[in-house]
Amino acid sequence: MRLRMKQKLRSVLEEQMNKRYAFRLARARRRISYEEWLRLVEESGDERAHPYYPGIQGEEGDEDSPSLRARCAAAAEQGLALLREQGIWLILRKNGYMDPEAYTLIGDYFRKHPETLILYGDEDALDATGKHRRDPCFRPVWSPDTWLSGCSLGSVVALRGELAGELSPDTWPGEKEGVVLFENTAQVRQLIHRLLRLAGGFERGCGSIAHLPGMLFHLDHEAAQVDVRREYLSGDGWKGPTAQWRQEGQTLSVSVIIPSRDHPGELKQCLDSLRKCKEQMEAEEAGDCLGRKERLALEILVVDNGSSSENRAEIEKITRGMKYIYEPMPFNFSRMCNLGAGEATGELLLFLNDDITVCADGWLEAMARRARRPYVGAVGLKLYYPDSVRIQHAGIVNLPGGPVHKLQFTQDGQEEDYGYGSLDRNVAAVTGACLMVQRERFWQAGGFPEDLQVAYNDVALCFRLREEGWHNVVLNRFHAFHHESLSRGGDLTREKMERLRQEKQILYRRHPGYLDYDPYYPGPLCRKLGDTHIYEDYLDTRTEAQVASRCRRLAQCPEQEPENLAWALECTRGEKHQAPCVRGYVVVKWDNNACYDRYLLLRRPGEESAHAIPLEDQYSAGAEYGMQEQPNVALCGFQVVLRQGIVPEGSYEIGLQARSRIGRRRLTKWTEEELLTGGKCDA
């Protein structure tokens, strides 16, 4: 009876804590308008949090001030003269205005980056009054396949005069010297494409084409914005010239590597679909009397890590005429794929899950042609769930919480998605369920990392390929079916979640440059880990640093359950208070974090006693996105300033503690970081 009363009381208290948490979170994550976000970017001055140059701002409440349109127009003549003096040429849209600061930004960028030959940026539109801004278009880094699918570089493209000089003078029509004006991208596509080729944009490791994050251009009226937005969301219908990569009459050898164990039924379905593709290709080759079509020679390898004797016998039947590699071992997707790649003889490797069903529609030839381009790393394919057009994979996006399948579970073609679901695009990574890569490039990137046995091995391979100078691409014009359950994930145990967390840590330790960064997915688009849709998402999460006002002395403070605390920690010197500032988050794993108080612990080296400073809950994007599998973590952040006198001056070890508000549980972790009060920070 007493136990039931305690449980009921705990349940009531926890419900109260949840309501309080939801209220505070709503206040901490206030959604704001685009213009509010622009002002926030301007005020913050933090290039790490807001790398986008916001551009000219409207005058709030001042109807007599010049319109944004008038201020942009007034700066144009002087700005163009400035760029002309620096030998910078522009390809510029007529129906709009460059931002007054864009001229200086472009000139400064070229001066600081002598390797850059072509530069482009972002843009938005002015409303009918010319006083307010709306409808932004954010662009990724240079993406050759996205360009070839019909997406533009925007309304202003800047280039060095020496690059322009490599084309004949009659290539440059325009009213002003060094400026080509256009009304729609189709008028200058061929010109820009020639410049991109001259700049090495379709070669491995191109570093001469750059994206400048910032609103460099403001479209003038709504009609123009409709045209440009349609072009940006779904391409303008232009297909770039690809003849230079075709080799007529040549035979391309493709090795299909299929890891499988104890799934003879799924494997047979996969192999039958491949046979139909092969028959379709052979029929087309037979009709190619002139021998102009590229031909594919297909090799299929099945890698089995230990099927039962009954299933092995069945698999041996359905794989006659193929390579069947039987090697019992614990499941390790990476090792199985590498084993198959080591036995393969093809120039191209296609890694395929045994639960994939392909279509006889030219997808294999398209993947093979794309994989042979000199700038391409891994090639993926759009994947649907069975008997539907519901997307399972259209490229992997690398968000703060980790790699995700954007657009997963959405109906194909039913929503605006910046072209992510309809165009062939460059992406950070593609799924290993259907991934093609040149064999030589695969081994140069180190193959699949075998310490990532289950998850993130495909992402790690793609990261490595890009680090080697190749772009990864997903072909969204073709599709296959992935017989993965729509409800997959609901059966994840705590142990599996912990393994995923550990493998994600390995991924980012190995590739720290990708932590909270995706070169092909602009930052202002939705970055919530559980939201697979793509849209602009502006949040105001500004918080003032807590100034520590009280401190409690603890006689002893040993570690307790340190393995159940997840944390991040950074020590700086606050500009406002000129005092040490400690920031980060501390999360209790597998428990309701709305029910915990948190403390910063400081103790002198070698002592048992410690100072405990209560922490105010603050919003933490790192906790919300990076620890989303844990309950109620968004307010687990802290940012505390330690004014002089809060603790005696000296060197301190830093610890973190969480104490339950509805029970006696206490978790304590001492980190390896140190803090020097009255001097510089060492953490």
C-alpha positions in Angstrom: 0.0 0.0 0.0 2.8 2.4 1.0 4.7 1.6 -2.1 1.7 2.3 -4.3 1.2 5.7 -2.6 4.9 6.5 -3.3 4.5 5.6 -6.9 1.3 7.6 -7.3 2.9 10.6 -5.7 6.0 10.3 -7.9 3.7 10.1 -11.0 1.9 13.3 -9.9 5.1 15.1 -9.3 6.6 14.0 -12.6 3.5 15.2 -14.4 3.9 18.6 -12.8 7.6 18.7 -13.8 6.7 17.8 -17.4 4.1 20.6 -17.6 6.6 23.1 -16.2 9.3 21.9 -18.7 6.9 22.2 -21.7 6.0 25.8 -20.7 9.6 26.8 -20.2 10.7 25.1 -23.4 8.1 27.0 -25.5 9.4 30.3 -24.1 13.0 29.2 -24.8 12.4 28.2 -28.4 10.3 31.1 -29.7 9.7 30.9 -33.5 10.3 34.2 -35.2 9.8 35.7 -38.6 12.4 36.0 -41.3 13.1 39.7 -40.7 13.3 39.1 -36.9 15.9 36.4 -37.7 17.9 38.7 -39.9 18.0 41.3 -37.0 19.0 38.5 -34.6 21.9 37.5 -36.9 23.0 41.1 -37.2 22.9 41.7 -33.4 24.6 38.5 -32.5 27.9 39.1 -34.4 28.6 35.3 -33.8 29.8 33.9 -37.1 29.9 30.4 -35.7 26.2 30.5 -34.7 25.1 32.7 -37.6 27.5 32.6 -40.6 25.0 34.4 -42.8 25.5 38.0 -43.7 22.0 39.4 -43.1 22.1 42.3 -45.5 20.4 45.7 -45.4 17.7 46.1 -42.7 14.4 48.0 -42.8 13.7 50.9 -40.5 11.0 49.6 -38.1 8.1 52.0 -37.6 9.7 54.7 -39.8 7.5 55.2 -42.8 9.4 58.3 -44.0 12.8 56.4 -44.3 14.0 55.5 -47.8 12.8 52.1 -49.0 15.2 49.2 -49.1 14.8 49.3 -52.9 15.9 53.0 -53.0 18.9 52.4 -50.7 20.0 49.4 -52.8 19.7 51.4 -56.0 21.6 54.3 -54.6 24.6 52.1 -53.8 24.8 50.3 -57.2 26.9 52.7 -59.2 29.6 53.2 -56.6 29.6 49.5 -55.8 30.0 48.4 -59.4 32.9 50.8 -59.8 34.6 49.4 -56.7 34.4 45.8 -58.1 35.5 47.0 -61.6 38.7 48.6 -60.0 39.5 45.2 -58.4 39.1 43.4 -61.7 35.9 41.5 -60.6 33.2 40.8 -63.2 29.5 40.2 -62.4 26.7 38.2 -64.0 23.7 40.0 -62.5 20.0 39.7 -62.6 18.1 42.8 -63.9 14.9 42.6 -61.8 16.4 43.2 -58.4 19.2 44.9 -56.5 22.5 43.9 -55.0 22.7 44.5 -51.3 24.7 47.8 -50.6 27.3 45.8 -48.6 27.5 43.0 -51.1 30.1 44.8 -53.2 32.5 45.1 -50.3 31.9 41.6 -49.1 32.6 40.2 -52.6 35.8 42.2 -53.0 37.0 41.3 -49.5 36.4 37.6 -50.2 38.4 37.6 -53.4 41.2 39.4 -51.7 41.3 36.9 -48.8 40.9 33.8 -51.0 43.2 34.1 -54.0 42.3 30.6 -55.0 38.7 31.6 -55.6 37.7 32.3 -59.2 33.9 32.2 -59.0 31.8 33.4 -56.1 28.0 33.2 -55.4 25.7 33.7 -52.5 22.1 33.7 -51.2 19.2 36.0 -51.9 15.7 37.0 -50.9 12.9 39.3 -52.2 11.5 42.7 -51.4 7.8 43.0 -50.8 5.5 45.3 -53.0 6.4 48.4 -50.8 10.1 47.8 -51.2 10.5 48.2 -47.4 10.4 44.6 -46.2 12.1 41.4 -47.1 10.7 37.9 -47.6 11.1 34.5 -49.3 14.8 33.7 -48.8 16.7 31.2 -51.0 19.7 29.6 -49.2 22.3 27.8 -51.3 24.8 25.1 -50.5 28.5 25.0 -51.3 29.5 24.3 -54.9 27.5 21.2 -56.0 28.3 20.2 -59.6 25.5 17.6 -59.9 22.9 20.0 -58.4 24.0 22.6 -61.0 23.7 20.0 -63.8 20.2 19.2 -62.6 19.0 22.7 -63.4 19.6 24.6 -60.1 21.1 28.0 -60.5 23.9 29.8 -58.6 21.6 32.7 -57.9 21.0 36.3 -59.1 24.6 37.4 -58.7 27.7 35.5 -59.8 31.1 37.2 -59.4 34.3 36.1 -61.1 37.8 37.2 -61.5 38.6 39.2 -64.7 41.4 36.8 -65.7 38.9 34.0 -65.8 36.5 36.1 -67.9 39.5 36.9 -70.2 39.8 33.2 -71.2 36.5 33.6 -73.2 36.3 35.7 -76.4 35.2 39.3 -76.0 31.9 38.7 -77.9 30.9 36.3 -75.1 30.3 39.3 -72.8 27.2 41.3 -74.0 25.9 44.0 -71.6 25.3 47.6 -71.0 28.2 48.0 -68.6 31.8 46.8 -68.9 32.4 43.8 -66.7 28.7 43.2 -66.1 26.4 40.8 -67.9 22.7 41.4 -67.1 20.0 38.8 -67.4 16.3 38.3 -66.7 16.2 34.6 -66.3 18.9 32.0 -65.8 18.3 30.3 -69.1 19.9 33.3 -70.8 23.2 32.9 -69.1 23.3 29.1 -68.3 25.7 28.1 -71.1 28.0 31.1 -70.3 28.1 30.2 -66.6 28.7 26.5 -67.4 31.7 27.3 -69.6 33.1 29.4 -66.8 32.5 26.7 -64.2 34.4 24.2 -66.5 37.3 26.6 -66.9 37.4 27.0 -63.2 37.8 23.2 -62.7 34.3 22.8 -61.2 33.9 19.3 -62.7 37.3 18.0 -61.5 38.2 16.3 -58.3 39.1 18.6 -55.4 37.9 21.8 -56.9 38.5 24.7 -54.6 38.1 27.6 -56.9 34.3 28.0 -56.7 33.0 29.3 -53.4 29.7 30.1 -51.7 29.5 33.3 -49.6 26.8 32.8 -46.9 24.7 35.9 -47.0 22.0 37.8 -48.7 23.8 39.4 -51.6 20.8 40.2 -53.7 17.1 41.2 -53.2 14.6 40.4 -55.9 12.4 43.3 -56.8 8.9 42.0 -57.2 6.7 39.0 -56.5 6.5 37.8 -60.1 10.2 37.5 -60.4 10.4 35.7 -57.0 7.9 33.1 -58.2 10.0 32.3 -61.2 13.2 32.1 -59.3 11.8 30.1 -56.5 10.3 27.6 -58.9 13.7 27.4 -60.6 15.5 26.9 -57.2 13.0 24.4 -55.8 12.8 22.1 -58.8 15.3 23.3 -61.4 14.7 25.2 -64.6 14.5 22.1 -66.9 18.1 22.5 -68.1 20.2 19.4 -68.3 23.9 20.1 -68.4 26.1 18.7 -71.1 27.5 15.3 -70.2 28.9 14.2 -73.5 32.5 14.6 -72.2 32.0 11.8 -69.7 30.5 9.3 -72.2 32.6 6.6 -73.8 30.6 5.1 -76.6 30.9 1.4 -77.2 32.9 0.8 -74.0 32.0 -2.0 -71.6 31.8 -1.0 -67.9 32.2 -3.8 -65.4 30.0 -3.6 -62.3 30.4 -5.9 -59.3 27.2 -6.1 -57.2 28.0 -7.0 -53.6 25.1 -8.2 -51.4 25.6 -9.0 -47.7 23.0 -11.5 -46.6 22.3 -14.1 -43.9 19.4 -16.4 -43.4 17.2 -14.4 -45.8 16.9 -16.7 -48.8 13.4 -15.3 -49.7 14.4 -11.6 -49.6 17.6 -12.4 -51.4 15.8 -14.3 -54.2 13.5 -11.3 -54.7 16.5 -9.0 -55.0 18.4 -11.3 -57.4 15.3 -11.8 -59.6 14.9 -8.0 -60.0 18.6 -7.8 -60.9 18.1 -10.5 -63.5 15.2 -8.5 -65.1 17.5 -5.5 -65.3 20.2 -7.6 -66.9 17.7 -9.0 -69.5 16.5 -5.4 -70.3 20.1 -4.2 -70.8 20.9 -7.2 -73.1 17.8 -6.5 -75.2 18.8 -2.9 -75.6 22.4 -3.8 -76.5 21.1 -6.3 -79.1 19.2 -3.4 -80.8 22.2 -1.1 -80.7 23.5 -2.0 -84.2 26.0 0.9 -84.3 27.6 -0.1 -81.0 27.3 3.4 -79.6 25.7 2.4 -76.3 27.8 1.9 -73.2 27.6 -1.7 -72.2 27.6 -3.1 -68.7 29.1 -6.4 -67.6 27.5 -7.6 -64.4 29.1 -9.6 -61.6 27.1 -10.6 -58.5 28.7 -11.6 -55.2 26.7 -12.7 -52.2 28.5 -12.5 -48.8 27.0 -14.7 -46.1 28.3 -14.4 -42.6 26.8 -17.7 -41.3 23.4 -18.8 -42.5 21.9 -22.0 -41.1 22.7 -25.2 -43.0 19.2 -25.3 -44.4 19.2 -21.6 -45.5 22.8 -22.0 -46.9 21.6 -24.8 -49.1 18.8 -22.7 -50.4 21.0 -19.7 -51.0 23.5 -21.9 -52.9 20.7 -22.9 -55.3 19.6 -19.3 -56.0 23.2 -18.0 -56.4 24.3 -20.5 -59.1 26.5 -18.8 -61.6 27.4 -16.1 -59.0 30.1 -15.8 -56.4 28.8 -17.0 -53.1 31.2 -16.2 -50.2 30.3 -18.1 -47.0 32.3 -17.0 -44.0 30.7 -17.4 -40.5 31.4 -14.4 -38.3 29.5 -12.0 -36.0 27.5 -9.5 -38.0 29.7 -6.7 -39.2 28.2 -4.9 -42.3 31.5 -3.1 -43.0 33.6 -6.3 -42.9 31.2 -8.2 -45.1 31.2 -5.4 -47.7 35.0 -5.1 -47.7 35.2 -8.9 -48.0 33.0 -8.8 -51.1 35.0 -5.8 -52.5 38.2 -7.7 -52.1 36.8 -10.6 -54.2 35.2 -8.3 -56.8 36.7 -7.8 -60.3 34.6 -4.9 -61.5 35.7 -1.4 -62.1 32.6 -0.2 -60.3 31.3 -1.6 -57.0 27.6 -1.6 -56.2 26.7 -2.4 -52.5 23.1 -3.6 -52.3 21.0 -4.8 -49.4 19.3 -8.1 -49.8 16.0 -6.4 -49.1 16.2 -4.1 -52.1 14.1 -4.6 -55.2 15.3 -2.7 -58.3 13.4 -1.6 -61.4 14.3 -2.2 -65.1 14.3 1.5 -66.0 18.0 2.4 -66.7 19.0 3.1 -63.1 22.1 0.9 -63.2 23.4 2.5 -66.3 22.7 6.0 -64.8 24.6 5.1 -61.6 27.5 3.6 -63.5 27.9 6.7 -65.8 27.7 9.0 -62.8 30.2 7.1 -60.8 32.8 7.3 -63.6 32.8 11.1 -63.6 36.1 12.5 -62.3 34.6 14.5 -59.5 32.1 11.9 -58.1 32.6 9.7 -55.0 29.6 7.6 -53.9 26.4 7.4 -55.9 23.0 6.6 -54.3 19.5 6.1 -55.5 16.1 7.3 -54.2 14.5 4.5 -52.3 10.7 4.0 -51.7 9.0 1.8 -49.1 7.4 -1.2 -50.7 4.4 -0.7 -53.0 4.3 3.0 -52.5 5.9 6.4 -53.3 6.7 7.0 -49.7 10.3 8.0 -49.5 12.8 6.0 -47.4 15.9 7.6 -48.8 16.7 10.6 -50.9 20.1 11.4 -49.6 21.5 11.7 -46.1 21.7 15.1 -44.3 24.2 15.7 -41.5 22.4 17.6 -38.7 23.5 18.6 -35.2 22.0 15.4 -33.8 23.7 13.2 -36.4 23.0 11.9 -39.9 19.4 11.6 -40.9 17.3 10.7 -44.0 15.5 14.0 -44.8 12.1 13.5 -46.4 11.8 10.0 -45.0 8.2 8.9 -44.6 6.9 11.7 -46.9 5.0 11.1 -50.1 7.2 11.8 -53.1 6.3 15.1 -54.9 3.7 16.3 -52.5 5.6 19.2 -50.9 8.1 21.8 -51.7 11.4 20.5 -50.7 14.1 22.7 -52.3 14.4 20.0 -55.0 15.9 17.5 -52.5 13.4 14.8 -53.5 13.1 15.5 -57.2 16.5 16.4 -58.6 19.9 14.6 -58.8 21.8 16.3 -56.0 25.0 16.4 -54.2 24.6 15.3 -50.6 26.8 14.7 -47.6 26.2 10.9 -47.8 24.0 8.2 -49.3 22.8 5.0 -47.7 24.9 1.8 -48.0 21.6 0.0 -48.9 22.3 1.0 -52.5 25.7 2.6 -53.0 28.0 2.6 -56.1 31.6 3.8 -56.2 34.6 3.2 -58.3 36.7 0.4 -56.8 39.9 2.4 -56.9 38.2 5.3 -55.1 36.6 2.9 -52.5 40.0 1.6 -51.4 41.6 5.0 -51.6 39.0 6.1 -49.0 39.8 3.0 -46.9 36.7 1.0 -47.6 34.0 0.7 -45.0 35.4 1.3 -41.5 35.1 -2.1 -39.7 35.0 -0.6 -36.2 31.6 0.8 -37.3 29.9 -2.6 -37.4 26.2 -1.7 -37.8 25.6 2.0 -38.2 27.2 5.1 -39.8 29.7 3.0 -41.8 28.2 4.3 -45.0 28.2 7.9 -43.8 31.9 7.5 -42.7 32.8 6.2 -46.2 31.0 9.1 -47.8 32.7 11.7 -45.5 36.1 10.1 -46.3 35.4 10.3 -50.1 34.5 14.0 -49.8 37.6 14.6 -47.7 39.6 13.0 -50.6 38.0 15.6 -53.0 35.0 13.8 -54.5 31.3 14.8 -54.3 28.7 12.3 -53.3 25.4 12.3 -55.3 21.9 10.8 -55.0 20.0 10.1 -58.3 16.4 11.1 -57.5 15.2 10.6 -61.1 15.4 6.8 -60.5 14.1 4.7 -57.7 14.2 1.2 -56.1 12.1 -0.3 -53.3 13.6 -0.9 -49.8 11.6 -3.6 -47.9 12.6 -2.0 -44.6 9.7 -1.8 -42.1 8.0 1.6 -41.8 7.9 1.1 -38.0 11.6 0.3 -37.7 13.1 1.9 -34.7 10.3 1.2 -32.3 12.0 -2.1 -31.2 15.3 -0.4 -30.4 16.5 -1.5 -27.0 18.5 0.6 -24.6 21.6 -1.5 -25.5 21.1 -0.8 -29.2 20.6 2.9 -28.6 23.8 2.9 -26.6 25.7 1.2 -29.4 24.3 3.7 -31.9 25.5 6.5 -29.7 28.9 5.1 -29.4 29.3 4.5 -33.1 28.1 8.1 -33.7 30.8 9.3 -31.3 33.4 7.3 -33.3 32.1 8.9 -36.6 32.6 12.4 -35.4 35.9 11.8 -33.6 37.2 10.6 -36.9 35.6 13.4 -38.9 35.3 16.4 -36.5 34.9 18.8 -39.4 31.4 17.4 -40.0 30.2 17.9 -36.4 27.1 20.1 -36.8 28.0 20.8 -40.4 26.6 19.7 -43.8 28.1 21.5 -46.8 25.0 20.7 -49.0 22.3 21.6 -46.5 22.0 25.3 -45.6 21.9 26.0 -41.9 18.7 28.1 -41.7 16.7 25.1 -43.0 15.0 22.8 -40.4 17.6 21.0 -38.4 15.5 19.2 -35.8 16.6 15.5 -35.7 13.1 14.1 -35.7 11.6 16.3 -38.4 12.3 14.9 -41.9 10.6 17.8 -43.7 12.6 20.6 -45.3 11.7 24.2 -44.7 13.0 27.5 -43.2 13.0 27.3 -39.4 13.9 30.5 -37.5 14.3 30.2 -33.8 15.2 32.8 -31.2 17.1 30.9 -28.5 19.1 33.8 -27.0 19.8 33.4 -23.3 21.7 35.6 -20.9 24.5 34.0 -19.0 23.7 33.1 -15.4 25.9 35.0 -13.0 26.7 32.6 -10.1 25.3 34.2 -6.9 25.6 31.4 -4.4 27.8 28.4 -3.7 27.5 25.5 -1.3 30.4 23.7 0.3 30.2 19.9 0.2 32.5 17.9 2.6 32.7 15.0 0.1 31.7 14.6 -3.5 32.7 11.2 -5.0 31.6 10.1 -8.4 28.2 8.4 -8.6 26.9 6.7 -11.7 29.2 8.8 -14.0 28.5 6.4 -16.9 24.8 7.6 -16.8 25.7 11.3 -17.4 26.2 12.7 -20.9 27.8 16.1 -21.0 29.6 18.8 -23.0 31.8 21.5 -21.5 33.6 24.6 -22.6 35.4 27.2 -20.6 35.8 30.8 -21.8 36.2 34.3 -20.5 32.9 36.2 -20.8 33.3 39.5 -22.6 30.5 41.2 -20.6 31.7 40.3 -17.1 35.4 39.7 -17.8 35.2 36.6 -15.6 35.4 32.8 -16.3 32.4 31.4 -18.0 31.5 27.7 -18.1 29.0 26.5 -20.6 27.7 23.2 -21.9 25.0 20.7 -21.0 24.6 17.7 -18.6 22.0 15.0 -19.4 20.9 12.1 -17.3 20.6 9.1 -19.6 17.4 7.1 -19.8 15.5 9.2 -17.2 13.2 12.2 -17.3 15.5 15.2 -17.3 12.7 17.5 -16.4 12.9 16.0 -12.9 16.5 17.0 -12.1 18.5 19.9 -10.8 22.0 20.4 -12.0 25.1 21.7 -10.4 28.6 22.8 -11.4 31.2 21.3 -9.1 34.7 22.8 -8.4 37.3 21.2 -6.2 41.0 21.8 -5.7 43.3 19.0 -7.0 43.8 16.3 -4.3 41.0 17.5 -2.0 37.7 15.7 -1.2 35.5 18.7 -0.5 34.0 20.6 -3.4 32.0 23.8 -4.2 28.5 23.2 -5.7 27.0 26.0 -7.8 23.3 25.6 -8.7 22.8 25.8 -12.5 19.8 27.5 -14.1 18.2 25.5 -16.9 19.0 26.9 -20.3 18.1 25.9 -23.8 20.8 23.8 -25.5 20.6 23.0 -29.2 23.5 20.5 -28.7 21.5 18.6 -26.1 18.2 18.8 -28.0 19.6 17.6 -31.3 22.5 15.5 -30.1 20.7 13.6 -27.4 17.2 13.3 -28.8 16.8 9.7 -27.8 16.8 10.9 -24.1 13.6 12.4 -22.6 13.3 16.2 -22.0 16.8 17.3 -22.7 16.4 20.7 -24.5 16.7 22.6 -21.2 19.7 20.7 -19.9 22.1 23.4 -21.0 23.9 25.9 -18.8 26.0 29.1 -19.1 27.4 30.4 -15.8 29.7 33.3 -15.1 31.9 32.9 -12.0 32.4 36.4 -10.7 35.4 37.1 -8.4 34.8 35.9 -4.9 32.3 33.1 -5.6 35.2 30.7 -4.8 38.7 31.4 -3.7 41.2 32.1 -6.5 43.1 29.1 -7.7 43.1 26.0 -9.9 40.0 23.8 -9.8 38.9 20.5 -11.3 35.5 20.7 -12.9 32.6 18.3 -12.1 28.9 18.0 -13.0 26.1 16.8 -10.8 22.4 16.0 -11.3 20.0 15.6 -8.4 16.5 14.2 -8.7 13.7 16.5 -7.6 11.3 13.6 -6.9 13.7 11.0 -5.4 17.1 10.5 -3.8 19.0 9.7 -7.0 22.3 11.7 -7.4 24.7 11.4 -10.3 28.2 12.9 -10.2 30.9 13.1 -12.9 34.4 14.6 -12.5 35.8 15.7 -15.8 39.4 16.1 -16.9 38.9 19.8 -17.5 40.4 22.5 -15.2 39.4 26.0 -14.4 41.7 28.8 -13.2 39.8 31.5 -11.3 41.4 34.9 -11.1 43.4 34.0 -14.3 43.0 32.3 -17.7 40.9 29.3 -18.4 42.6 26.0 -19.3 39.6 24.0 -20.4 
